[in-house]
Amino acid sequence: METLQKIALIFTIIGAVNWGLIGLFDFNLVTFLTGDMIAIRNLIYIVVGITGLINIGILFQHINDGR
């Protein structure tokens, strides 16, 4: 499970950087990289969203550890 959480964290960081670029410079890196490939773009957004949900587990992991 730890490997999955690390992979999810990487995708979440990529998503956060993309949102930072949008907010600061009005530049969407995902759109820039995918161009007119809307299906690929949507897939990237879906993967980043799912990995964000997976990372919620990291936030509450201490509850399961009994701390």
N, CA, C and O atoms as a GROMACS GRO file, in nm:
protein
  268
    1MET      N    1   0.082  -0.120   0.000
    1MET     CA    2   0.000   0.000   0.000
    1MET      C    3   0.086   0.126   0.000
    1MET      O    4   0.047   0.229  -0.055
    2GLU      N    5   0.202   0.118   0.060
    2GLU     CA    6   0.289   0.234   0.068
    2GLU      C    7   0.333   0.280  -0.070
    2GLU      O    8   0.343   0.401  -0.095
    3THR      N    9   0.359   0.187  -0.161
    3THR     CA   10   0.400   0.223  -0.297
    3THR      C   11   0.287   0.295  -0.369
    3THR      O   12   0.311   0.395  -0.437
    4LEU      N   13   0.164   0.246  -0.354
    4LEU     CA   14   0.049   0.310  -0.416
    4LEU      C   15   0.033   0.453  -0.364
    4LEU      O   16   0.004   0.544  -0.441
    5GLN      N   17   0.052   0.472  -0.234
    5GLN     CA   18   0.038   0.606  -0.176
    5GLN      C   19   0.147   0.700  -0.227
    5GLN      O   20   0.121   0.818  -0.248
    6LYS      N   21   0.267   0.650  -0.247
    6LYS     CA   22   0.375   0.734  -0.301
    6LYS      C   23   0.347   0.774  -0.445
    6LYS      O   24   0.369   0.888  -0.483
    7ILE      N   25   0.298   0.679  -0.525
    7ILE     CA   26   0.262   0.711  -0.663
    7ILE      C   27   0.148   0.812  -0.665
    7ILE      O   28   0.150   0.907  -0.743
    8ALA      N   29   0.049   0.791  -0.578
    8ALA     CA   30  -0.063   0.884  -0.570
    8ALA      C   31  -0.015   1.023  -0.528
    8ALA      O   32  -0.064   1.124  -0.580
    9LEU      N   33   0.079   1.029  -0.437
    9LEU     CA   34   0.132   1.158  -0.392
    9LEU      C   35   0.202   1.231  -0.507
    9LEU      O   36   0.189   1.353  -0.520
   10ILE      N   37   0.275   1.158  -0.589
   10ILE     CA   38   0.343   1.219  -0.704
   10ILE      C   39   0.241   1.281  -0.800
   10ILE      O   40   0.259   1.394  -0.845
   11PHE      N   41   0.134   1.208  -0.831
   11PHE     CA   42   0.031   1.261  -0.920
   11PHE      C   43  -0.040   1.381  -0.857
   11PHE      O   44  -0.073   1.477  -0.927
   12THR      N   45  -0.062   1.376  -0.727
   12THR     CA   46  -0.126   1.488  -0.659
   12THR      C   47  -0.038   1.612  -0.663
   12THR      O   48  -0.087   1.724  -0.680
   13ILE      N   49   0.091   1.594  -0.647
   13ILE     CA   50   0.185   1.707  -0.656
   13ILE      C   51   0.184   1.765  -0.797
   13ILE      O   52   0.185   1.887  -0.814
   14ILE      N   53   0.183   1.680  -0.898
   14ILE     CA   54   0.176   1.727  -1.036
   14ILE      C   55   0.048   1.809  -1.056
   14ILE      O   56   0.052   1.914  -1.120
   15GLY      N   57  -0.063   1.762  -1.003
   15GLY     CA   58  -0.189   1.835  -1.012
   15GLY      C   59  -0.182   1.969  -0.941
   15GLY      O   60  -0.234   2.069  -0.990
   16ALA      N   61  -0.117   1.972  -0.824
   16ALA     CA   62  -0.104   2.096  -0.749
   16ALA      C   63  -0.017   2.197  -0.825
   16ALA      O   64  -0.047   2.316  -0.827
   17VAL      N   65   0.090   2.149  -0.885
   17VAL     CA   66   0.177   2.237  -0.965
   17VAL      C   67   0.098   2.294  -1.083
   17VAL      O   68   0.110   2.412  -1.116
   18ASN      N   69   0.018   2.210  -1.147
   18ASN     CA   70  -0.064   2.257  -1.259
   18ASN      C   71  -0.160   2.367  -1.213
   18ASN      O   72  -0.174   2.469  -1.281
   19TRP      N   73  -0.225   2.347  -1.098
   19TRP     CA   74  -0.317   2.450  -1.047
   19TRP      C   75  -0.241   2.577  -1.011
   19TRP      O   76  -0.292   2.688  -1.030
   20GLY      N   77  -0.120   2.563  -0.960
   20GLY     CA   78  -0.038   2.681  -0.931
   20GLY      C   79  -0.007   2.758  -1.057
   20GLY      O   80  -0.012   2.882  -1.059
   21LEU      N   81   0.027   2.687  -1.164
   21LEU     CA   82   0.055   2.752  -1.292
   21LEU      C   83  -0.069   2.822  -1.347
   21LEU      O   84  -0.060   2.931  -1.404
   22ILE      N   85  -0.185   2.758  -1.330
   22ILE     CA   86  -0.309   2.820  -1.376
   22ILE      C   87  -0.336   2.948  -1.297
   22ILE      O   88  -0.370   3.051  -1.355
   23GLY      N   89  -0.320   2.942  -1.166
   23GLY     CA   90  -0.347   3.058  -1.082
   23GLY      C   91  -0.249   3.172  -1.102
   23GLY      O   92  -0.289   3.289  -1.104
   24LEU      N   93  -0.122   3.139  -1.118
   24LEU     CA   94  -0.020   3.243  -1.130
   24LEU      C   95  -0.007   3.301  -1.270
   24LEU      O   96   0.008   3.422  -1.288
   25PHE      N   97  -0.013   3.213  -1.370
   25PHE     CA   98   0.019   3.256  -1.506
   25PHE      C   99  -0.092   3.229  -1.608
   25PHE      O  100  -0.074   3.254  -1.727
   26ASP      N  101  -0.206   3.177  -1.562
   26ASP     CA  102  -0.315   3.138  -1.652
   26ASP      C  103  -0.263   3.042  -1.760
   26ASP      O  104  -0.299   3.053  -1.877
   27PHE      N  105  -0.177   2.948  -1.717
   27PHE     CA  106  -0.116   2.851  -1.807
   27PHE      C  107  -0.149   2.711  -1.759
   27PHE      O  108  -0.109   2.672  -1.649
   28ASN      N  109  -0.223   2.634  -1.839
   28ASN     CA  110  -0.260   2.498  -1.804
   28ASN      C  111  -0.162   2.403  -1.870
   28ASN      O  112  -0.165   2.383  -1.991
   29LEU      N  113  -0.075   2.343  -1.790
   29LEU     CA  114   0.028   2.254  -1.841
   29LEU      C  115  -0.032   2.129  -1.906
   29LEU      O  116   0.019   2.081  -2.007
   30VAL      N  117  -0.139   2.076  -1.848
   30VAL     CA  118  -0.202   1.956  -1.904
   30VAL      C  119  -0.256   1.985  -2.044
   30VAL      O  120  -0.236   1.905  -2.136
   31THR      N  121  -0.324   2.096  -2.059
   31THR     CA  122  -0.376   2.134  -2.191
   31THR      C  123  -0.262   2.158  -2.289
   31THR      O  124  -0.271   2.119  -2.406
   32PHE      N  125  -0.156   2.221  -2.243
   32PHE     CA  126  -0.040   2.247  -2.328
   32PHE      C  127   0.021   2.116  -2.378
   32PHE      O  128   0.056   2.103  -2.495
   33LEU      N  129   0.034   2.018  -2.288
   33LEU     CA  130   0.097   1.891  -2.324
   33LEU      C  131   0.008   1.800  -2.409
   33LEU      O  132   0.057   1.725  -2.493
   34THR      N  133  -0.123   1.807  -2.388
   34THR     CA  134  -0.213   1.716  -2.459
   34THR      C  135  -0.274   1.776  -2.584
   34THR      O  136  -0.322   1.702  -2.670
   35GLY      N  137  -0.272   1.907  -2.597
   35GLY     CA  138  -0.326   1.971  -2.717
   35GLY      C  139  -0.473   1.942  -2.736
   35GLY      O  140  -0.553   1.967  -2.646
   36ASP      N  141  -0.510   1.887  -2.852
   36ASP     CA  142  -0.650   1.860  -2.885
   36ASP      C  143  -0.698   1.722  -2.839
   36ASP      O  144  -0.810   1.683  -2.869
   37MET      N  145  -0.615   1.649  -2.768
   37MET     CA  146  -0.651   1.515  -2.723
   37MET      C  147  -0.732   1.523  -2.594
   37MET      O  148  -0.680   1.504  -2.484
   38ILE      N  149  -0.861   1.553  -2.610
   38ILE     CA  150  -0.948   1.577  -2.495
   38ILE      C  151  -0.961   1.452  -2.408
   38ILE      O  152  -0.965   1.464  -2.285
   39ALA      N  153  -0.967   1.335  -2.468
   39ALA     CA  154  -0.981   1.212  -2.391
   39ALA      C  155  -0.860   1.190  -2.299
   39ALA      O  156  -0.876   1.151  -2.183
   40ILE      N  157  -0.741   1.215  -2.350
   40ILE     CA  158  -0.619   1.201  -2.270
   40ILE      C  159  -0.619   1.304  -2.158
   40ILE      O  160  -0.585   1.272  -2.043
   41ARG      N  161  -0.657   1.427  -2.190
   41ARG     CA  162  -0.662   1.534  -2.091
   41ARG      C  163  -0.759   1.497  -1.978
   41ARG      O  164  -0.726   1.512  -1.860
   42ASN      N  165  -0.877   1.449  -2.016
   42ASN     CA  166  -0.975   1.409  -1.914
   42ASN      C  167  -0.924   1.293  -1.831
   42ASN      O  168  -0.948   1.288  -1.711
   43LEU      N  169  -0.855   1.199  -1.894
   43LEU     CA  170  -0.798   1.086  -1.821
   43LEU      C  171  -0.696   1.135  -1.717
   43LEU      O  172  -0.694   1.085  -1.604
   44ILE      N  173  -0.614   1.230  -1.755
   44ILE     CA  174  -0.516   1.286  -1.660
   44ILE      C  175  -0.587   1.351  -1.543
   44ILE      O  176  -0.550   1.329  -1.428
   45TYR      N  177  -0.690   1.430  -1.570
   45TYR     CA  178  -0.766   1.494  -1.463
   45TYR      C  179  -0.832   1.391  -1.371
   45TYR      O  180  -0.834   1.408  -1.249
   46ILE      N  181  -0.884   1.284  -1.428
   46ILE     CA  182  -0.948   1.179  -1.349
   46ILE      C  183  -0.845   1.109  -1.260
   46ILE      O  184  -0.871   1.085  -1.143
   47VAL      N  185  -0.728   1.077  -1.316
   47VAL     CA  186  -0.623   1.011  -1.238
   47VAL      C  187  -0.577   1.100  -1.123
   47VAL      O  188  -0.560   1.052  -1.011
   48VAL      N  189  -0.558   1.228  -1.150
   48VAL     CA  190  -0.516   1.320  -1.044
   48VAL      C  191  -0.624   1.329  -0.936
   48VAL      O  192  -0.593   1.333  -0.817
   49GLY      N  193  -0.750   1.333  -0.976
   49GLY     CA  194  -0.859   1.336  -0.879
   49GLY      C  195  -0.864   1.211  -0.792
   49GLY      O  196  -0.883   1.220  -0.671
   50ILE      N  197  -0.849   1.095  -0.854
   50ILE     CA  198  -0.850   0.969  -0.779
   50ILE      C  199  -0.732   0.962  -0.683
   50ILE      O  200  -0.746   0.917  -0.570
   51THR      N  201  -0.615   1.007  -0.730
   51THR     CA  202  -0.499   1.002  -0.641
   51THR      C  203  -0.514   1.099  -0.524
   51THR      O  204  -0.462   1.074  -0.416
   52GLY      N  205  -0.584   1.209  -0.547
   52GLY     CA  206  -0.614   1.299  -0.436
   52GLY      C  207  -0.698   1.229  -0.331
   52GLY      O  208  -0.676   1.247  -0.211
   53LEU      N  209  -0.795   1.151  -0.375
   53LEU     CA  210  -0.878   1.075  -0.280
   53LEU      C  211  -0.796   0.969  -0.208
   53LEU      O  212  -0.816   0.945  -0.089
   54ILE      N  213  -0.705   0.905  -0.279
   54ILE     CA  214  -0.618   0.806  -0.214
   54ILE      C  215  -0.535   0.872  -0.106
   54ILE      O  216  -0.511   0.812  -0.001
   55ASN      N  217  -0.491   0.994  -0.130
   55ASN     CA  218  -0.407   1.064  -0.033
   55ASN      C  219  -0.483   1.105   0.093
   55ASN      O  220  -0.421   1.137   0.194
   56ILE      N  221  -0.614   1.105   0.087
   56ILE     CA  222  -0.690   1.129   0.210
   56ILE      C  223  -0.655   1.021   0.312
   56ILE      O  224  -0.654   1.047   0.432
   57GLY      N  225  -0.626   0.902   0.264
   57GLY     CA  226  -0.585   0.793   0.354
   57GLY      C  227  -0.458   0.826   0.430
   57GLY      O  228  -0.444   0.789   0.546
   58ILE      N  229  -0.365   0.896   0.366
   58ILE     CA  230  -0.241   0.936   0.433
   58ILE      C  231  -0.272   1.034   0.545
   58ILE      O  232  -0.212   1.028   0.652
   59LEU      N  233  -0.365   1.124   0.520
   59LEU     CA  234  -0.402   1.225   0.618
   59LEU      C  235  -0.455   1.162   0.747
   59LEU      O  236  -0.426   1.210   0.856
   60PHE      N  237  -0.532   1.056   0.733
   60PHE     CA  238  -0.595   0.993   0.850
   60PHE      C  239  -0.526   0.863   0.891
   60PHE      O  240  -0.581   0.787   0.970
   61GLN      N  241  -0.409   0.837   0.839
   61GLN     CA  242  -0.338   0.713   0.867
   61GLN      C  243  -0.305   0.698   1.016
   61GLN      O  244  -0.304   0.586   1.068
   62HIS      N  245  -0.277   0.808   1.084
   62HIS     CA  246  -0.241   0.802   1.226
   62HIS      C  247  -0.355   0.745   1.310
   62HIS      O  248  -0.330   0.690   1.417
   63ILE      N  249  -0.479   0.758   1.265
   63ILE     CA  250  -0.592   0.703   1.340
   63ILE      C  251  -0.585   0.551   1.339
   63ILE      O  252  -0.612   0.487   1.441
   64ASN      N  253  -0.549   0.492   1.226
   64ASN     CA  254  -0.537   0.348   1.215
   64ASN      C  255  -0.414   0.294   1.288
   64ASN      O  256  -0.413   0.178   1.330
   65ASP      N  257  -0.312   0.377   1.303
   65ASP     CA  258  -0.190   0.335   1.370
   65ASP      C  259  -0.203   0.338   1.521
   65ASP      O  260  -0.115   0.290   1.592
   66GLY      N  261  -0.312   0.395   1.572
   66GLY     CA  262  -0.336   0.398   1.714
   66GLY      C  263  -0.261   0.509   1.787
   66GLY      O  264  -0.237   0.498   1.908
   67ARG      N  265  -0.224   0.613   1.718
   67ARG     CA  266  -0.152   0.724   1.782
   67ARG      C  267  -0.246   0.819   1.849
   67ARG      O  268  -0.203   0.918   1.908
   0.00000   0.00000   0.00000
